[in-house]
Amino acid sequence: MASDAEKDLEAGGTEDAKPNDYKRSSFGSLSSGRSASLDLSSHPTDKDALLASRARANSMSMSSRNLGGLGNGKKVAVAQQLQSSRNLLGGVQEHTSGGAVTEHRLTSAVSKLGIIETGLESMSQRVSSQGRGRNRRGADDDDLSSLGGETMTGRSALTGATSRPGRCIVRKCTVMVGPRGKQKEKVLLHPMKVDLPNGSLTAILGPSGSGKTTLLKFLSGSLDNSIKFRGGANLPGTRSYLAEQTYLHGFYTAQSYLKHYDRLTTGLAKGGKSHKEMDGILKSLGILEDRQNVAVGDLFRRGLSEGERRRLDLATMVLGAPDTLFCEEPTGNLDSETSSSVMEFLKGYSSQPGRRVIVTINKPSSMVWNLIDNVILVAQGRIIYEGPRFDMEAFFAYNQSPTPKRFSQVEHYLSVVSSLGKKKKNARSVEEWAKSFKKWQEEADEDEGDMLGDDIETCFPTAITTVQISRGAVQKSKYLKKIWVMLELIRRYFLDLFLNPGMLWVRFAMYFMLSLMIGLLFFGLGDKTSYTSIQSRASVLFYSVSFYIFMVVAVLPFRVHDKAVAAKEVFNSYYHPLAHHFASTLASLFGVLILAFITTVIMVPMAKFHAPFKFFLDMLLSLNCAEALAQMVTLLVSNYIIGIVGLAGLFGFFMLLMGFMLVPSEFPIWLRWAYHVPFHTYTWRSFMYIEFSGPENVFDSDEFPTGMDVLRAYEIDKVNYGHDMLVLVGYGIIIHLISASIILVRQWKANRIEEEMVADEEAKDDIGATGR
């Protein structure tokens, strides 16, 4: 049999909404699938309506005594009914007796649910704040007077000083589009003000192309350099950003990944969190014990599913307990049950004081929708609605668009917004909806009787368990922390080198087989003295230089993926990007050492080439230059295919200019300088000098009786081997310095974007300072 609470809940969900009769309403039963509404159109002096409302609130609080047998879903629904009644009492208490008693009953009922309840004002606080409504609104109108166009006055503007944490202002956000010379400025976000409540889960909703992701990146300070903007966000404390795409190293397991990030976060050799804490985080995200020791997986190995990788990525982001967590489509590509699990985790995480979670969601399910506290609804870069989720139905009803019976509220809201701008008869424009929202807010705030949603800090009750994640111990010395983080990165890239087949072992197999084939095909070539053997030696050395270096392009797909991982970590302040570059360079140097060694020990003895150590050193330095060039190209491209094409084309030019196909004196006069540009030049001519410069090189050829004659024919008889090796060392260093310059310029631009969030003097007056 249904409990008293369930009966009352069902009864509360069967009232019919009268959208034309009220300005604002709160949601009814979630379990009934309908939107039951509390009629607030009555003037506060209408005693009958107020008494009836109070009686219903009393009934709800009394029936909530029997909540013990309810599940979480029912508890959420009851909590929402209680919150609706509590909001309504803001306009009832002054005109009816027993308001304090009813408030006490509601508070007691909510506490019996065993739920989280943060930021709820007491009734006395609400009454004492009623007289301040108009003054606070007027002050905010002045704050936004410089926005341009219509003045945007948000509900959040009525809640205190504009420097309050969570206040975010967009004054300008544009990008230039169109062909060069005919570019036009496109507005991505129109002037707006939004508030991100402390201790709440905020969702940015809207159709595709509405500006959801742009707004999220504006708030997080991660806009592209091509976007011009003014404004800022006052979000104190640390931040983390979960991107839509999941980038993880495939060789780690879920458990070892968290340990790795723990060491990166804390700067401690053993990390700051216990195994139990990490296990709890993974389990709360649905990664059970039997999956925690499974590798993430990549192109070469099976591992965690896409959903498990997504949840692991989220776990790494919250491991450091950031104060503000930005999530770009956290439920993307997840099934309904997993999406609800992830959102429950985010809801529980946001429930801790001082934390905010801001997400973009394309189309939330009903279960996900019920977990959201605060909503920012955007269309064509404009705010259509911004505020508590519980007030959305009142706003849409105010605009003659209430949710139909037995219809999902969130689907209805998104359907209405998606139709804006389409050429339909009597259809309203986005601008009209934005103005209507402003007017609705003003009217609601001037109605000192209801006081619904006036405080953005209101976080509604929820049945979700709070996610307790502490920051734990960290390295106190800033310099020691940098050293330990660097050592951890070096450790990671050596693991990547040996455990990721694409970084070393695929190339190792190719170099091994190719060297073996050359050794077998040209076996004993160095002992031959015929004219054809001279041609064969020069050709083999040219081929070795060209193809072994060219094969470096095979690593670009894995470097581009690693670049995405590093970009995520750098933005979330795990380390400086130069630390990543140094660690990656050190590991790659060890990798080319192995490749140069395997090439030398197989090919040189079999082909009977001279001076194995010099051959090895030449190969090592040339492969190092190629790896450095691959790293630099990776910094310049976002797609590995473009990188492969670009690097392969560059190597093709270098092959033409290295002096084998055409000697330097036969180059066009205006192009002779280009002979000295490729590092291939110094590699190949050093190989040739090693092979032909000795007095033992005597041939059965009238044209080339000695090896020096061969070198003179190629115009490389005056080569200094040591000089060329120093050139290759310097070549690699110069490439790395160019890469470092690119990194520093990009980091400077990123820091500049963050500084510009508060550099505008007008924005300073409104939002205060920001920090990552």
N, C-alpha and C positions, 0 to 999 in steps of 0.2 A: 504494500500500500504506500501511496505517496505521503511523504511527511507534510506537516503543516507548512513548512517553508516552501516545499515544492508546489503545493496547491496554491499558495499565495503568489508564488513566482509565476505560475501559469495564469493565474487570474490577472496579474499585473501585465501580462503580455498580450491580453486580448482586447485592450482598449483600442478604439479606432482613433487614428490621428485626424485632427482637423487643421490642415495646414494653413488655411486662410484665416484662422482665428487666433493664432499666437505668433509671437515674435521669436521666442526661443523655447527649446524643450530639451529634456534629457532622455537618454535611451531607456527603453523598457526592457522586457525580458530578452535575453539572448537565446534562450533555449526554445522559445516559441517560434523563432524565425520572423517575428514581426517587430515593428517599431512602435511600442506603446509610448504615448506622449503625455506629459503633464501639462495641462492647459495653463499657460501663464499670461494669457491675453487679458485676463481680468485685472482691473485696477486694484492696487493693494488695499483699497478700502472696501472692496467687495468681500464682506465678512463671510458670506456663505461659501464662496469658492475657496477662500483661504482656510476656513475651518475644515472643509472637505479634504483639501490637500493635506492639512495637518493630520487629520484622522487617518488618511491613507499612510502617511509617514509613520504614525504610531503603530498602525497595523503591521507595516513592514518590520519595524524594530521588534515588535512583540513576537512575530512569527519567526524571526531570526534566532530565537532562543533554541529552536529545534534544528540547528544546522549540523549537528554532529555526524549525521549519516550522509551528508551531501558530498559528492565528488568535487574535484577542483573546478570543473566546468560550471556546475551549479553555484559553487561558491563565488565564482567570478560574477555570474549573473546577479546573485543576491547583493554582492558588494556594489555592483553598478546601480542597482535599484536604491540601495541605501545612500549612495553618493548623490543620486538624483534628488532624493528626499532632502538630504542635507543641504544641497545647493538651493533648493526651493525654500528652505527655512530661512535663508537670508532675507527674504522678503516677507516672511510670515511673522517673525518673532516680534516685530514692533507693533503689530496690529492684533495679535491674539495672545491669550494667556497660555502658560504652560510650555512656551518655546524652549526654555532651558531644560525642562524635564524631557521633552522630545529629543533635544540634542544629546542629553545624557544617554537616553535609550539607544540612539543611533550609534554613538561612540562605543557603548558597551557591546552592541550587536556586532560591529565591525571587529572589535577585539576578539570576540568569540570565534571568528572565522579562522584565526591563526594565520593571518596574512600580513603582508607588508603594507604599511600606510605611512607615507612620508609627505611632509609639506602641507598637510591639511590644516587650515586655519580654524581656530575655535570660533564659536558663534559670536562671542564678545568682541573678538578681533575684527570680525566682519562688520559688525554693527558700528564699531568705532571708526572703521575705514570708509564708511559710506559717504561721509561728508567730504572726503578728499577726492572723489572721483573727477569732478569737473576741473579742479585746479591741476591735477596731475595730467589730465589729457591736454589741457591748454599748454602746459609747459612742453610737452612732447611735440605739439604742432610747431613750436618755434624751433625745436631741434631739427626737424626735418624740412624746414622751409627752404633749405638750399638744395633739395633733391632735384628740383626741376620738374616741370609738368605738374601733375596733380600731387598734392601733399598726401603722403601715406601715413596714416595714424593707426598703428597696430594695437591690439589689445595689450600687448606687452608694454606699450608706451605708457600705460596707466599704472604701472606697478613700482614706481620709484625712480630713482635717478638713472639717467641714461648710461651711466658708466657701470651699471650693474653687470655682473658676470652673466654670460649667455646672450647678451645683446649683440646682434649682427646687423650691419647696415650695408646695403649695396647702393652705391650712388651711380656707378657706371660700369658696364661690362659689355664690351664690344669687340668685334674682330673684323678685319678687312677681308672681303671676299671678291672673287672675280679675277679676270686676267690682269696681268701686270699693266699698269698704265690706265686701267679702267676700273680700278678697285673701288668698291663702295663699303661704307661702314654698316655692318649688320649688328643689331642689338641682340645680345644673347640673354641678358637679364635687365629688366627695367628697374628703376629705383624702387627699393623695397626695404622694409625693416622686419626682421624676424627675431623671435626669442626662442632659445633652446633651454627648456627648464632643467634645473639641477635635479638629479636623481630620477630622470625619466627617459623613456625611449621615444625618440622623435622620428617620424617617417616622412620622407619627401616623396610625394606621389604626383602622378601626372602621366599623360600619354607620351609616346615616343617622340623625342624632339622637343619636349616642352621646356627643357632646361634643368631637369632634375640633377643630372650628373654635374653640369656646370655649376649649379648652386652648391652642391656638395664639395666640389673642388675649390670653389671660392671660400667656403667656410673653413676648409682644411689648409688653405694656402698652397694648393698644388695645381693652380691654373697654368696652362701652357704659356710660354713666352710670347706667343703671337697674340694673346688676348690682352686688351687694354682694360684696366679697371680702376675704380676708385671706391674706397670704403674700407671696411674692416670687420673683424670679429673679436669680441672679448671672451676668449675661452681659456681661462687660466689653467695652469698645470701642464702635464705631459699629454701627448696625443699619439694615436696610432691610426693608420689608414689601411683598411682592407680593400684592395682593388678587386675589380670584377673578375679579372683573370687570375687564376691560381698558379703561382710560380714557386716550385719547391725542388730541392735537389732529390733525385730519385734514389740515392743509395742509403739515405737515412731511414731508420724506422720511426714510427710516431713517437716512441718514448725517447729515442736518442736525439730526435730533432728538438724536442722540448728541452733536453739537457743542454744541447748546443746553444739554443737561444737563451737559456738561463745564464750560461757563461758569458754570452755576448752582452746581456742586459746588465749583469752585476759586476762584470770584470773580475770575477773570482775564479780560481782554478777549478774549484769543485762546485761552483754555482751557489745560489742562495736559497734554493727550494729543495725540499725533500722529495723522494720518490713518491711518497704518499700524496703530496700536494699535486704533483704532475699527473699522477694516476687519477686523482679526483677531477681535474680539469678535463682530461680526455674522456672519462666516463660520463661526465655531465654533458658532453657534446656527442655522446653516442658511440664513441670509439672504445669498444669493450676490450677486456684484457687480452683476449685471444687475437686481437687485431693490432695491439700496440707494438708488437715486435715484428710486424710485417713491414717490409720496405715500402717506401712511398711508390716506387715503380717509375719506369721511364720507357724509352723506346726499346730497350734491350731486355727488360724484365717486367713481369707482372707484379702488381702490388696492390695498394689500396685503391678502392673505387674512386670515381670522380667526387662523389659526395663526401667520402671520408677524407679525401685530400682537401676539400674545401673547408671542412670542419677543423682539420689539423692546421690549416693556414690561419683560421680564426683563433685557434688555441695559442699559436705563436704570437699573435698580435696582443692578446690579453695577458700573456704571461708576465709582462712588466707592469700590469695593473695601471694602464693609462687613465688619466682623468677624463679624457674625451676620446671616444672611439668612433671613427667614421667607417661605415661599411657600404660599399658599392654593390648593390644587388646581392646581399648575403644569402638569399634563398634561390639564386639563379641555378638552374639545372638540377634542383633537388626535388624529390618527391614530396607530397603533401605532409606526410608524417615527419620526415627529416626537416622540412622547412619549419614546421611547428616547433620541433625540438631545438633548432638553432635559435629561433626567435624567443623561445622560453629562456634559453641561456642568456641571450642579450638583455631580455627584460630583467632577469635576476641580477645580471651584472650592473645594469643601470640603476638598480634600486638602492645601491649603496650611496650614502651622502657624498656629494662632491663629484659625482660621475654623470656623464652624459653619453648617450649612444644615439648617433644620427645615422639613419640608413636611407637608401633609396630602394624602393620596391616597385616593380613594374605592375604587378597585379596580385596583391595579397589575397590569400584565402580567408575564409571567415574565421578560422582558428587563429591565423596570424593577425588578422585585423583586431581581434579582441584583446591582443596583447599590447597594442600601441597606445601610448599616452597622449602624444602630441602629434599633430598633422600639419604639414605644409603642402598645400595643393597648388600646383603651378600649371599654367598653360601659356604657351607662346612667351615664356619668360616673364610672366606676370603672376602675382599672388592672387589666387582665387579664394583661398581660405587659409588661415593660419591661426592655430590655437588648439585647445583641447579636443580630442576626438569626440567627446560626449556632446559637444556643442554643434557638430557639423549638421546633424539632422535639422536643428533649429534654423541654421543659416539657409539650407536648401529649401526648407519649407517657407521661410521668409521670402524666398525668390520664386515661389510657386512651383517648386520642383521637389516635393517631398518623396521619400522612398515609397514606391508602391508596396501594398501588402504582399507578404510572402516573397519578397525580393531582397537580394543581398544589398545591404547599404553601400558597401565599398564599390561593388560593381555598378550600382546606380550612379554614384558620384563620379566615377571615372567615365562612365558612359556619357553623362551630361557634359563633362569637361572635354571629352574627345570630340564631341559634336560642335564645339565652339569654333566659329570661323568658317563653318561650312555654309554654303548658300542654301539656306532653307527659309521658307516663309515664316515671318515673325521670329526668326532666330536672333538671339541676343549675341552681341560681340563679346570678346574677351575683355575689352575695355569697360563695357557696361557691367560685367560681372565683378571686375575689380573695384569699380566705383560703388557697386551695391554692397560689397564686403565692407568697404570703408564706412558707408552710411549705416549698415547694420551694427557695426561696432560702436559707432557714435551713439546710436539710439539705445543700444543695450547698456552702455556705460552711463548714459544720462538717466536711465531708469534705476534710481537708487534703491528700488525695492527688491530686484532679483539678485543683483551682484553675481550673476553666473559667469564663471570663467574670467573674472577680472584679474585674477592672480595667476600669472603663468607658472608660479612655483607649485601649483596644485598638481600632485601626482596621485592618480587614482588608485584605490586599493586593488590588489592583485593576489591571486592564490599561488603565484610562482615563488619558489624558494630563492632567497637571496644568494647570489654567487659570491662567496668570500674568497678573494684573491689578494694576498698581501704582497707588497713589494719586496719584503725580506731584506736580508743583509746585502750591502753593496760595498764595492771597493771604495774606501774613503779617500785615498790618494788619486787625484785626477790623472796623474802621469802613470802611476802603476796600472790604473784601469785601462788606459790606452795601450800599454804594453801587453797586458793580458788579452785584451780584445784582439790585438794584432797577432799574438801567438795562436789564439783560437782560430782566426781566419786562415793563418798559414796551415794549421792542422786540417782545417776543412778542405783547403784546396789540394793538399797532398792526398787526402782521402778521395776527393773528387778525381784526382789524376789516376789513382789506382783502382777505384771502384766504379767509375763511370767509363765504360768501354769506349765511348765516343771521344773522350779527351786524349787517350793514349793507345789503348790496346788495339783498336781498329787500325790505326795508323801503324802501330808496331807490326801487326800481321802483314800489312801491305808492304812496308819497308823491308821486312824479312824476306817475303816471297820475291819482291823485285830485286833485292840484292842477290839472292840466290840465283835468280834467272840470269842476271848480268854475269855473275861468276861462272855459271855453267856455259853460257853462250860465248863468253870471251875468256875462257879458261887459258891461263898462261900467256895472255896477250903481251904482257910486259917483257917477255923473253924473245919476242919476235922482232926481226929487224927489217922486214920488207916495207916497201912504200905503202902498201895497203894497211899495214899494221899502224903506221903513223896516222893515217886518216881515221882508222878505227879507234885509236886511243883518244884523239881529239874529240871525236864524236861521242864516245862513251862519257867522257868528262863533261861535255856540254849537256848531254842527256841527264847525267847525275845531278848537275847543278839545277837544271830547269825543272825536272820532274819532282825531285825530292822537295824542292822549295815549293813548287806548285801545289803539292799535296797538303800543304798547310790549310788550304781553303776548306778541307774536310772538317776542321774543328769549328768553323764559324757558326753552324746551327747551335752548338752547345755553348759557345761563348755568348751568343745573343740571348739564349735562355738564362745564362748565368748573369748577364747584364740586367735582365728584368728582376731577378732575385735581389741583386745588389741595390738596384734603384729603390725597391720597396724598403729594404733595410736602411738605406741611407736616409730616405725621407722620414722614416720612423726613428731616426737619431740613434741607431745602434753604433754607427762608426762613421768616420769621414770617408768619402769615396777614394781618397788617395791610399787609405789603408787597404781597401779592397784591391786596388790596382797593384800595390806592392806585393801583397800575398799571392795574387794570381800570377804575377810575373815570376816570383820565386819558384812557384810550383811548375810553371811552364818551362823554366830554365832547366829544372831537373828532368822534365820530360824530354826535351830536345837532346839532353845529354845521353839519355838512354837510346834515342833514335839514331843519333850520330854514332854511338858506340856499336850498335847492332849492324849498321850499314858498313862501318869500317872493318869490323872483325870478319864479316862474311865476304864482302866484295874485294877488298884489297889483297888478301892472301890468294884467293882463287884466280884473280886476274893478274896477279904478280905485279901490282902497282908499287911504286916506290914510297918510302917515308910514311909508314902508317900513322905515326903520331901527328905529323903535320897534316896529313889527310883528315884525320879525326878532328883536329882543332879547326881547320878550315870549314868542315861540314858543320861543326857545332856552332860556330859564330854566324854562319850564313842562315842556319835554321833558326837561331835566336833572333836575327833580324826579321825573318819571315814571321815568326810568332809575334814579335813586337808590332809589326805592320798589321797583322790580323787583329790584335787588340785595339789598335788605333781605329781601324775600319769599323770594328764593332761599336765603338763609341759614337760613330757618325751615322750609323744606320739603325733602323728599328726592325727591319725585316732581314732575316739571314740570307734570303735569295738575292736581294739587292747587294748584300755584302759579298756573297760569292761571286756574283757577276762583276762587281767593281774590283775586287781583289784579283780575280782571274785576268781581267783586262789589264790591270796594272802590271801583273807578272808577264803578260804577253808583250807589253811594250819593253819591259826590262830585258826579255830574251832577245829582242831584235837589236837592242843597243849594246849588248855586252861584248861585241867584237868578234864573234865566231862566224856569223854569216857574212859580215862585211867588216873589213879592218878599218880602224879609226880614220886613216888617211883618205879613205874613199867615201866617207860621210860627206854630205853637202856641207859647205863651209859654215853656213848659218846654224848647222845642227851638230857640229863636232863636240860642242860642250856637253851634249846629252850623253856621250860615251861614259862620262865620269859620274853620272847620276845613279844608275842602278847598282845595288850592292852585288848583283849577279856578276858584274864586271870584275870586281876584286876577287870574288870566289873562284870564278872560272880561270882567270889568268894565274891565280896562285896554284890551282890544281895543275895547270899546264906547266908552270915553272918547276913545281916539284917533280913532275914526270919527265921533263926533257932537259933540265939544266945540268945534270951530272955528266962527267967526262965519259962515263960508261955508255952513254947513249950514242952509239954509232950504228948507222943504218946502211943497208944495201940500196942506196938511192943516190943518183947523181945530183938530183935537185936538192935533197936534204941529207947530206952525208952525216951530219951530227944533229944532236938535239937542239943546239943553239941556233942552227939554221932554221929549224921548225919555229922556234920562238921569234926569230927575226921576221919570218914570213907573216906571222900574226901581229907583229909590232909590239911584242911583249918581252923582248930580250933583256930589257933594263928593269924588269920588275924586282921590287924588294919585298920578299915574303913577309918579313916582320912589319914593314910599313903597311902592307895591305891588311894584315891581321888587326893592326891598331885602327885602321880605317873602319873595319867591320865592327870592332868594339864601339868606336865612336858613333857609327851609324845606328847601332842598336840603342845607344844612350840618347841620341838625338830624337829618335822616334818615341822613346818613352817620355822624354821631356815635352814633346809636342802633345802626347796623350795627357800628361799631367796638366799642361796648360789648358787643354780642352776641358778637363775635369774641373779645374779651378774656376774657369770662366763660367761654366754651367752652375757651379755651386754658388758663385757670387751672384749670378742672376736669380737663383732660387732664394738666396738670403735677401736679395733686394725686393723680391716679390713679397716676402714676409714683412720686410720693413715698410713697404708701401702700404701694407694693410693698416699702418698707424701713422704714416708720414703726412697724410692729408690733415691739415689743421682743423678742417671742419669735422672730419671723422674723429679726431681726438676728443673733440668736445662731446661727441655722442657715445663713444664706445670705450674710451680709455685705452690702456695698453693691451697688447696681446703677447702671447709667448707660445712657443711650441712645447 
